[in-house]
Amino acid sequence: MNLKEWAAATGIAYITARRQYAAGTLPVPTYRIGRLIMVGEPVTATTAGTGQTVVYARVWSADQKADLDRQVARVTVWATGQKLGVDRVVTEVGSALNGHRKKFLALLRDPAVTTIVVEHRDRFARFGAEYVEAALTAQGRRLLVVDPAEVDDDLVRDVTEILTSLCARLYGRRAAANRARRAVEAATGSGLA
């Protein structure tokens, strides 16, 4: 469990627990995973030489950066519950449709990473995740999805992202968002305002 959950369960204010952690006087063992402070002993990999297990979390806009920590916490708790030792946490802000996510591509290129854990399949890749998963499997690596149920995001947002990407290539980045928004409004008839 993370430090905030532990503080709430024990009746201590989070800021007090954070200060005790910083001073090294917290009465329980702690360790860091990315920006999270976890309470308890770290879970180590069950077999030696299995490679790295990496938690990958992504949000699509800078407005959702606060969701990254919550997403990392949920995935890390699940992974430790499955007796997986989390070696590294990779977080990223970017669209799932963008094929130029540097951290994502570095994760795929790194042969030391044998297990990638994500919360939902669409956090990894919006389209074609099955192909990436098949390529990882062919290399003896695996993708673990905490919640395999498909997340039913707003279809209009997906269409808007696709249109924005296409408009950016045709008209340039500056006008792409406005043209995509107008196209979606024309298609849905919601541009009456």
C-alpha positions in Angstrom: 0.0 0.0 0.0 1.2 3.5 -0.6 2.1 6.0 2.2 -1.2 8.0 1.8 -3.3 4.8 2.2 -1.2 3.7 5.2 -1.6 7.1 6.9 -5.3 7.0 6.5 -5.6 3.4 7.8 -3.5 4.2 10.9 -5.2 7.5 11.6 -2.1 9.7 11.0 -2.2 12.8 8.9 -0.6 12.2 5.5 1.7 15.3 6.0 2.9 13.8 9.3 3.7 10.5 7.7 5.5 12.3 4.9 7.6 14.2 7.4 8.4 11.0 9.3 9.4 9.4 6.0 11.7 12.3 5.2 13.3 12.2 8.6 13.7 8.4 8.5 11.6 7.9 11.6 8.6 6.1 10.1 7.9 2.9 12.2 7.4 0.7 9.1 9.7 -0.2 6.2 9.2 1.8 3.1 10.6 2.0 -0.4 10.1 4.2 -3.5 8.6 3.2 -6.8 8.9 6.1 -9.2 7.4 9.1 -7.3 5.3 6.8 -5.0 6.3 5.9 -1.4 5.2 2.3 -0.7 4.9 0.9 2.8 6.1 -2.6 3.5 9.0 -4.8 2.2 9.6 -4.5 -1.6 8.5 -7.6 -3.5 11.4 -9.0 -5.4 11.2 -11.1 -8.5 10.3 -14.8 -7.8 13.0 -16.3 -10.0 16.5 -14.9 -10.7 17.4 -13.7 -14.1 13.8 -13.2 -15.3 14.5 -9.6 -16.5 12.9 -6.4 -15.5 9.2 -5.8 -14.7 8.1 -2.3 -15.7 4.9 -0.5 -14.8 3.8 1.7 -17.7 1.3 4.4 -17.1 0.1 7.0 -19.6 -2.4 9.9 -19.8 -3.3 11.7 -22.9 -3.1 15.3 -21.7 -1.1 17.4 -19.2 -4.4 18.2 -17.5 -4.5 14.6 -16.3 -1.0 14.4 -14.8 -2.5 13.9 -11.3 -4.1 10.7 -12.6 -0.6 9.3 -13.3 0.2 8.7 -9.7 -3.1 7.1 -9.0 -2.7 4.9 -12.1 0.8 3.9 -11.0 -0.4 3.1 -7.5 -3.2 0.8 -8.8 -1.0 -1.0 -11.2 1.9 -1.4 -8.6 -0.5 -2.7 -6.0 -1.8 -5.3 -8.5 1.7 -6.3 -9.5 2.9 -6.8 -6.0 -0.2 -8.8 -5.2 0.7 -11.0 -8.1 4.2 -11.5 -6.5 5.9 -9.5 -9.3 8.8 -7.3 -8.3 8.4 -3.9 -9.9 11.9 -2.8 -11.1 10.9 0.5 -12.7 8.0 2.8 -13.4 7.6 4.6 -16.7 5.1 7.4 -17.0 4.2 9.4 -20.0 1.8 12.2 -21.2 0.7 11.7 -24.8 -1.9 10.4 -27.1 -2.2 6.7 -27.7 -2.4 7.5 -31.4 1.0 9.1 -31.4 3.6 6.7 -32.6 6.5 9.0 -31.4 6.2 8.5 -27.6 9.9 8.4 -26.6 9.5 6.5 -23.3 7.1 4.0 -24.9 9.5 3.3 -27.8 12.5 3.0 -25.4 10.5 0.5 -23.3 9.8 -1.6 -26.4 13.5 -1.4 -27.5 14.9 -2.4 -24.2 15.6 -6.2 -24.2 16.1 -6.2 -20.4 12.4 -5.5 -19.9 10.6 -8.8 -20.0 7.3 -7.9 -18.4 5.3 -4.7 -19.0 2.3 -4.1 -16.7 -0.4 -1.6 -17.7 -3.8 -0.8 -16.3 -5.8 -1.0 -19.5 -4.8 -2.1 -23.0 -5.5 1.4 -24.4 -2.9 2.9 -22.0 -0.4 1.0 -24.0 -1.7 1.6 -27.5 -5.1 2.6 -28.7 -5.0 0.6 -32.0 -2.8 -2.3 -32.9 -2.0 -3.4 -29.3 -2.5 -7.0 -30.3 0.3 -6.7 -32.9 2.7 -5.1 -30.3 1.7 -7.9 -27.8 2.4 -10.6 -30.4 5.8 -9.1 -31.2 6.6 -9.0 -27.5 5.5 -12.6 -27.1 7.7 -13.7 -30.0 10.7 -12.1 -28.2 9.9 -14.1 -25.0 8.5 -11.0 -23.3 5.0 -10.3 -22.1 2.4 -7.6 -21.6 0.2 -7.9 -18.5 -3.1 -6.0 -18.4 -4.5 -5.3 -14.9 -8.1 -4.7 -16.2 -8.5 -6.6 -19.5 -12.0 -5.3 -20.0 -12.1 -2.8 -22.8 -12.4 0.8 -21.6 -15.3 2.4 -23.4 -13.8 5.9 -23.8 -15.8 8.6 -25.5 -15.9 7.6 -29.2 -16.1 11.3 -30.1 -12.7 11.9 -28.4 -11.2 9.0 -30.4 -12.6 10.3 -33.7 -11.4 13.8 -32.7 -7.9 12.5 -32.1 -7.8 10.8 -35.5 -9.2 13.8 -37.3 -6.7 16.1 -35.5 -3.9 13.9 -36.6 -5.0 13.8 -40.2 -5.7 17.6 -40.2 -2.3 18.3 -38.7 -0.7 16.5 -41.6 -2.8 18.3 -44.2 -3.1 21.8 -42.8 -0.4 22.1 -40.2 -0.6 21.8 -36.4 -2.0 25.2 -35.7 -5.3 24.8 -37.5 -5.6 21.0 -37.0 -7.5 21.1 -33.7 -10.0 23.7 -34.9 -10.7 21.9 -38.2 -11.1 18.6 -36.4 -13.5 20.1 -33.9 -15.6 21.7 -36.7 -15.7 18.3 -38.6 -16.9 16.5 -35.5 -19.5 19.2 -34.9 -20.7 19.0 -38.4 -20.9 15.2 -38.2 -22.8 15.1 -34.9 -24.9 18.3 -35.4 -23.7 19.7 -32.1 -22.3 22.9 -33.5 -25.5 24.9 -32.9 -24.0 27.1 -30.3 
